[in-house]
């Protein structure tokens, strides 16, 4: 049984790392595609705190939608896989504790907030004059 639990924990770790990588990449690409717009906002007087708030609120809304859609769909998918694996000789039941949903949602929000730190640091170090002029920034 020890090997089984070790295998499950390794698979959970890989799933977490994959999810964190996807969230990090999505946030980074989102900010990189809007460098010019963000630089324009900063040039016309929006503080770094204001830009950070805009980006954080946007990411939290998208993360909330992802949680709202992903948790029920993930539960349905897990139940379907367990149903497909059953036969007359072999039966498994899927048990998902309510605390699992809470831990998953909180982990996603933490990953989301931590993943935006490098992009926000990049924005704070931008040369606003060149970033608003240059189409390739």
Secondary structure as UniProt FT lines:
FT   HELIX           2..33
FT   HELIX           35..43
FT   TURN            44..45
FT   HELIX           48..85
FT   HELIX           98..115
FT   HELIX           117..124
FT   HELIX           128..133
FT   TURN            135..136
//
